[in-house]
Amino acid sequence: MSRDLHFDYTTIGHVTVDVLDDGSRRAGGTAFYSALQAARLGLRAHIVTRGVPGEIEALLEPHRGELELTVQPAAHTTTLRTLGSGSERSQRVLAWAGPIAAEDLALDTAILHLAPVARETPSGWRGRAPFVGLTPQGLVRDWSRPGGEIVRVPPTGAAAAAANAVAEQCDAIVVNEHERASCADLIAAARAGGATVAVTAGAGPITLLAPGAAAPDLGTRALELKVPTLERPVDDLGAGDVFAAAFFVALDEGRSPLDAAGFANAAAAVRIGGAGAGAIGGREEIEARLNATAGASD
């Protein structure tokens, strides 16, 4: 990875206030979890978000030694009421910070991770970003009103065109199996543009979809990678975001898609084995988990 870039890993998306079952509030959002995972892999990580600056700074204060932060000011910080876990998780939008302004985005990063949670990510930017990754969940989300439950709705019209245009610029995409149908057109556009797509499925196998043009290690097939059983799961919030960051970093480091997915799955397992963002692991811990899993399967 070139060290002459100002940042190694930049996420663009809302850092959220997550209100949990017990009423507690903590930092959330893909932009946060993914950037923190990148930082713990030894990368210079940067978050570009939108919201109330003081509120977001307070949320991220425990991690400010690990992360650089740029906040576009807004009247509200995106706030999500989060209930349940895994496939049973539901969320309601209590407040929304609005779209992130493209005209204010001048990037200088090795990896750009577009990380929308609520239709906030712009379709363009200025500057350098040799590797672009996308987690498109926020592009296929909608809610009827403040406090409304988030539902998956494929974008249409201009929104669909913008989403597909973003996908065509990507090197890799990570999508959950529950989002796959809503993201079908976006996935097709990404693969046609040369992206590798990883479809996660919780404890189920990870599916890897090759780019539209045949890739040496994947060909035109879809491959599956088994997810090892995790004996004592604690907390899975943000695990998919951790997977995405580790997957993008591993691909950028030159690992094959299969090897990158294995590394990313180990990162997610480390995260799930503890509570909160503090459980996100470093490179040594992730590699140890990966090696232990490989040894157990021999």
N, C-alpha and C positions, 0 to 999 in steps of 0.2 A: 504494500500500500504506500503510495507516495506521501511523504511527510511534508511536502511543500504546500499542501492545501491547508487552509486555516483550520478546518474541522475534518475529522475522519467520518463522522456520522451525524447527520442532521435529520431530525424529524419535524414534520409540519402537520399540526393537528391540534385540537383542543386538549389542553390539560384540564381535566374535569374535577369537580367536587363529587366524589362518590358517597352517597348517603346509604349506609348499609342497614341490614335488618334490625340491628340493635340501636339505630339512630346515630351511630358514630359517623364521622366525616373524615375522609382521607383522600389524598391525591389519587387520581385515576386517569384513564385515557391511554390509548395506544402510544401517543407521542411521548408520554412519561415513561411507561413501563419499557418500551423498546429502547429509548435513549439510555435509561439506566442500565439495561442489560449490555448495551454497547460500551458504556463507560466501564463496566466491570470486566469487559473483555480487553480493557486497556486502550480503548479508543477515546479520542477527544470528542465528546458528545455535546450536541447543541439542540435545543428545542426552540422552534418558532411556533408561537401560539397566540391566542387572542382571549381576552377576558379582563377582569379587574386586576391590574398589576400587583397591588399590595396583597390581595387575596391569594393569587397564584404564588407569589414569592413566599408567603407564609406557609402554604401547603408544601412547597418544595424545600423549605429551609433545611430539613434534616439531610438533604442530598445535594445542597448547593456546592459542596466541595467537589462533587463528581460531575456536575452538569453546568453548561452555559445556557442562559435563558434570554430569549427575546420575546417580549409580550406586546402585541398590538392592543392598545387600550380599547375597552368596551364597557358598556354600562353594566353588564352581567358576566359572570363566569359560568360556563356551561355546567349545570348541576344535574346529576342523574340519581334517581332513586333506584337502587339496585337490590333486587330480591332473589333469593335462591342461588343455585350454583349449577355449573355445567350446562347441560341441555335444558335444564329447568329454569335457568336464569331469565328474569325479565327486568326491563328498565323503563322508567318514566322520565321524561324531560321536564325538570322543574324550572330550569332557566337555560337560555341559549345565548352564547356570546356573539353569534353572527359569523359571516364568512371571513376568512383570512384574506386580506387584500394582496393581490398579486403584485401590484405596483411597488409594494414595499419589500419585495423578496429579491434580495441580491445575495446569491449563495456562492459559497466557496467551500465545497465539501467533497470528500471521496465517495461517500454513500449518501444518497438522498432517500429518505423513507417518507413517502406520502402516507399519512396516518389519520385519515378522517374518522370521526366517530358520529358526526351529525351534519353531514353535507356541508362542511366548512372549507375543504381544501380547494385551492385555486387550480385551474387547468394549465397555468403557465408560470414561469419564473425566469429570472435572469441569473447569469453566472455559470459556474462550473459544477457539474455533478456527473462524473463519469459512469456511476452505477446508480440506477433508479429502481427502488423497490416500492411496492404498493400493497397495503392491506385495505381492501375496498369496502369493508363493512359499512362505513359511514356514507358511502355513495348510494347504498340501497336501503337506507333507513328513512322512515317518515314518522311523524306524530301529528295528531290532529289539532292539538292545542297545548298550552302550557300545562304540565301535569299529565299529558297524554302518554299512553304506553307506546313504546317504539315498535313499529312493525316493519317488515321487509317489503319494500316496493321497488321493483326494477325502475330505473330512471327512464323517462320518455322524452321525446322531442329534443330541445336544446340541451337539457341536462344529460340525456343519453349520449348525444354527440360529444359533449365535453368529456364525459367519463371515458368514452371509447378513445378519444384523442389522448387522454392521459395514459390509458392502458397501452397504447401503441408505443409510448416512449419508455416503457418499463423493461428492465432486464429480468425481473422476477416478481411474482405475485404470491401472496399467501392468503388463502381463503378458507373459511370453515365450511364443512359439508352442509350446514344449515343455510349458508349463504350462496351455495354454488348455483342453484337454479336461478336466483335473482341476479347473479353475476354472469350468467351464461354468455351474453353478448360481449361483455367486457373481457371475459376470459378468452373468447375467440379472437377479439381484437388484439389482446396482449400476445397470444401465441403467434398470431400472424405477423406481429411486429418483432418476434424473436425472443419472447419471454418464456422462462420456465415457470410453471405453476405448481405450487404445493397445496394440496387440499387436506386439511387436518380434520380429524374426526374424534376428538377426545381420546378415549382409550382404544379406539379402532385404528386400523391401518392408515398410514399417510399415503395418499395417492400423488404421484408425480406425473405431470403432463408435460411432454416435450414441446418445444417450440414448433410452430407450423412447418418450418424447414427442419429436416432431420438433423438431430444432434448426435455426435459420435457415440456418446455413452447411453443415450436413451432411445435413439432412433425415432420412430413415430409412435411408439407404444406408450401406454400408461403403465407405470410401475407402482407397486405397493411396497411399503416398508412397515413391517410389524412394529407396534408400540409395546415395549415390555411392560409387564404388570408392575404397578407401583403399590407396594404393600401398605404404606401408611400415608395416604394423601391427607393434606391438612387444609389447603386453601388454593383454589385454582384461578382466582381472579387475576387476570393479566398474563396467564400462562401462554395463551395464544400470541400475545404481543412479544413475549420473551422468545417464543419459537421463531417468530418472524425476524426479529433482530439477529438472532444467532444464525438463522438460515441465510440472510442477506450477507452478513459478515463472512460466513464460511464460503459462500459462492465467490465473493469479491477476493477472498484469499486464494482462490484457485481450486477449491475442493469440487469434486463432482457433485451433481445434484443429490445422488444417493448418500454420499458421505456428508454433505451439508445438512441433509434432513436428519441423519442420525445424530450429528452434533447438536442440531436445534432441538431434537426430541430430548436429548440428555439435559439441555439447558432448561427446558420446560419441566422436566421431572425434578430437577433441583428446586425450581421455584415452587412447585406443588408440594414439595416435602416440608415447607415451612410456611409461616404466616406473614402476609404482607410483602411490601417491596423489599424489606430487609432480607428476605429469603432468596432474592435473585443472586445467582452464583457468579463467581469469577471463573476465569479460564481453567485454572488448575482443578477446581472442584468439578467443573463440567466434564473435563477430559477424564477425570477419575471415574465419574459416573458412567461415561461412555465405555471406558475400558472394562469396568466391572460388568456392565451389561453384555459386552462382547464375550467376556470370559464365561459368563453364565450360560450363553447360548452355544458354546463350543461343545 
